[in-house]
Amino acid sequence: MSELKRELYSHDEFDEADAEGRVDSEKPLSRQDFRRQKRRRRRQLMLAVLPTMLTLGNGACGLGAIAVAVSGDELAWTLEQKLFAAGVLIFGGMLFDALDGSAARMTGQETEFGAELDSLCDAVTFGTAPAVIIWRISDALPQRFLWAVGVLFTLCVLIRLARFNVETDEDDSHETFEGLPSPAAAGTLAAFGIAMPDLKAIASDSVYPENVQAIAEAALKGSHYFIPALAGVLAYLMVSRFQYPHLVSQWVKGRRAPHQIGQAMFAVVGVLLLHWLALPIAFCYYAFAAPLKSLLAKRSKLQHADP
């Protein structure tokens, strides 16, 4: 046995299997090369588990949103603060959901296991958590009615996810969705939860003019009826066949239409002026713009077809 191989055997960083591999090879690795190879393997392992960890982060955000929303006196927050935190956690789940697919494609870790795990976590974060927000956000309507709306919303999320898994193949461009995506539907309801503290502050703060306070107070009261109705409409849009743009995919690929850039700038200005109140407006625009454009286009075709 050569002196170099004897030195490799005697070094603690080499295990038995690695040492045998070096003996059988014609050119044994130096300690520096071995360390470099070991770091490379560690990076590969981290990249392999990264998409799964991001997907599980999505599920953890959903469970956290549910826990906060249903908490009682043990969490010394007002209802508006709890809804705000639950909405923020749903938005955190949306962020993880947007990143895990990109991470899987970048690292070459797209697997059927990852796809199934992603759907299960989406069912929690974008199906169950928004339903809990619906149950907690209103006390003006019968609880049984709110339960029914929440169950309907969750069931439509499950149908939406199942249909997406069945109808989407590997060659899909991922630039459009058929039906409102469940993260967008959940984000719309979460946005209203996030905006609640700001709306309540405007209604109760004497800094604002009386007419502004009156509008904010009316909006707070109306939200008890509007949000459950909105959830029912969003549930229908999720199982519809309306075409929605995949904004994240289009922006990542650099396919940004001029009107989308203008919309993004308008959204930024809206956030600066309205703060959290801009979120419900932006999400409602995304949810309803595509159906309205489709219905107007069909109406225009019918009018042109009539003699």
C-alpha positions, 0 to 999 in steps of 0.5 A: 500500500502506498504512503498516500493511501496509508495517509488517507486510511489514517485520516478521520474524515474518511469512512471505511466505504470511502477508503475502499473506494480510494483503494480500488481507484487508480487515482485516490483523492486528496484531502482537499478534493475529498472535502470539496466533494463532501461539500458538493454532496451536502449542497445536493442534499440540501437542494433535494429537500428544499422544495419539500421544506418549502411545501411543508412551510405552506402547510405550517402557515395554513395550520398557524392561520387556523390556530390563530383564528379559532383561538379564544381568550388564551390569546389576548388579541382582539378579533381584528388582530386575530384575523389580521394574523391569520390573513398574513399567515395565508399570504405566507403560505402563498409565498411558499406555494409560489416558491416550491414549484420554482425550486423543484424545477430549478433543482430537478426535483419535480416528483409525483410525491412533491405534487401530491404533498403540494396539493395536500398543503394547499387544501389546508392553507387555501381551503380550510383556513379561509373557511375558518376566517369566514366563520369568525369574521361575521356575527350578523348571519346565522352560524349554520349559514356561515358553516355552509358557506365555509364548507362550500368554499373548502369543497370547491378548493378540493375540486379545483385542486383535483381538477388541476392535478388531473388536467395539467400535464408536464408540457403545460406552459403554466401561463394561464389557469382554467378557473380561479386559482385556490391561492388567489381565492384564499388570498382575496378573503385573507386580504379582507381579514388583513384590512379589518384593523385599518378599517376599524381604526379609520372608523374610530379615529377622530383624526379622519373626517366624519364622512370618512368615519361613517363610510368606514363604519358602514363598510365594517357593518357591511363586511359581515354580509359581503364577505360570506357572499363573496366567498360563495362567488369565489367558490363558483369561480374556482370551479368555472372555466374562465381563463386567468393569467399566471402572473408569477410565471409570466413575470418570472419568464419576462413576459410582461405586457405593458398593461400589466406593468401599469397595473403593478404601478397602480397597485404600488401607488394604491398600497402607499395611499390606502395601506392594507385596504389596497389588498382587497381591491387588488385581489377582487380585481384579479378575481373578477376582471377575467370573468367580466372580460369573458362575458363582455367578449361573448356578449359582443360576439352575440351582438355582431352575430345578430343580423 
